[in-house]
Amino acid sequence: MSNTLLADGPYKDIPSTSNKALRINLNKNIYGSFAEIGAGQETVRHFFRAGGASGTIAKTMSAYDKSFSDAIYGLEPTGRYVTEERLQKMLGHEMKLLERRITRDLNPNKLFFTYANTVATIDFSKKYKGHGWLGIQFQLHPDEEEYNEIVLHVRFHENEAIHQQNTLGVVGVNLIYGAFYHFNDPKKLIRCLYDNIDQDSIEIDTINFSGPQFKDVDNRLMSLVLLKNGMTDAVMFGPDGKNILPASILYKKNILAFRGSFRPITKVGIDIYNNARDLFLQEKRVTEKNTEVIFEITLANLSAEGTIDEADFMDRARLLSSLGYTVLLSNFQEYYKLVEYFARFSKMRIGLAMGVDNLIEVFNRKYYEKLSGGILEASGKLFSKNMKVYLYPMLVKDTKEIINSGKVDRYLEEEVVQLYHYFRNNGRIADITNYNPEYLHIFSKEVLKMIENDEEGWEDLLPEGVPNIIKEQCLFSCVAIPSLRNKNKTE
């Protein structure tokens, strides 16, 4: 694809917000509209102030009143104000107007774009910090029939509405500039969203790329980029590979989380999941309809060998997605931080499925030395009144002894044994008793070595269907199924 229509203008990679806006304005081919709701015309004002905006801005509007916005974009009056659905309606509506009103005959080289946001800033009580959806649809060539699109969600951390509005405007300019001048490098585009702002001022917790320019972009990898760059502490993606706003999935739900490496997921992993889920659904006011089950991977797990292997991450992501699971990728090395995160969205029940070895680590004091209250503070946050651990037993290889919650205390420091007994005696730890003893000898690290070394028998240690997924997609350094490999060659 030729980029000659984006090459004019004297500015190149100038970091200031005003110069970014000016470079867009001076490009005679970039032309589009702005629709901003909730925080004023914070993005478009940068283009007006930069100068030369008459050839760039087709229209700018603010449908500030919700009822008026609903009427314009065809949304039900009962719908919420700040949603991805509203943003998509805004983008689609404004782009259709642009296409209908600007003829190609007179504007053969115009690269159309529509930028939109719907935002709620901090309230008067300052308890609600605010959040918003931002997005852009754009062309990189006038003949493109399908538009490229970038959509992201932000959370504000600043304590004054005026500061949040200013930050929003800068991020909007960065998004538009990145769409036209960093489209070939989505990772750089993401990093540049924080140009000219304090990274602590705003959090980007969801981003999705789509359209012809981004057909080879895996949005799950873009989530990892957000996390690696410190733009958020947690990201989520669904079975379809699209990134999901965690709040939209977890809001007012019972949450069962299963942390693991899933490298790969084994029969013992599925046994933990199935049994913990069955026990969780037996709790009061817990049903399948009001419950979300989350498979969680920590950034620390991905960087266990010092650096993050993106290919390894994608292998895990593809496998879990193929199995139909929702995945949370987080920076919460300690379990209590994960529980605190879930509590942002729901006051209902929280369950954690884990093995004995993980529970032993939970009561290791060294992880809480930086907390003023140490392990007492951490355990108080972890074992909240609505949280319960569903514990899968451990097999001691040498003695063949099975360790459950009643025997965990022998592996704990003397100083924390009574603390452990307190939570166990108060029902915060429930043993998984309906486990399959034949699975206790399975460890994912050993299975992974077998796959990488092409040893026989690893398929028998994985759930039904998983070996074929690994072979078909060549995951974890596995050689593809010969018949499939030959088929791909002929195609």
DANORGI-V297779 format. One record per run of one state. SS is the DSSP state (H for helix, E for strand, L for the rest). FROM is the first residue (numbers start at 0). LEN is the number of residues. If there is no record, write none. Layout:
SS:FROM:LEN  SS:FROM:LEN
//
This chain:
L:0:3  H:3:3  L:6:10  H:16:10  L:26:3  E:29:8  L:37:6  H:43:7  L:50:2  H:52:3  L:55:1  E:56:5  L:61:4  H:65:8  L:73:10  H:83:18  L:101:9  E:110:10  L:120:10  E:130:8  L:138:9  E:147:9  L:156:4  H:160:21  L:181:4  H:185:7  L:192:6  H:198:3  E:201:9  L:210:1  H:211:3  L:214:4  H:218:10  L:228:5  E:233:4  L:237:5  E:242:2  L:244:1  H:245:5  L:250:3  E:253:6  L:259:7  H:266:14  L:280:10  E:290:8  H:298:4  L:302:7  H:309:13  L:322:3  E:325:5  L:330:4  H:334:11  L:345:4  E:349:6  H:355:7  L:362:2  H:364:4  L:368:5  H:373:9  L:382:4  E:386:6  L:392:1  E:393:2  L:395:6  E:401:2  L:403:1  H:404:7  L:411:2  H:413:12  L:425:3  E:428:3  L:431:5  H:436:3  L:439:4  H:443:9  L:452:5  H:457:4  L:461:4  H:465:7  L:472:2  H:474:3  L:477:4  H:481:9  L:490:1
//
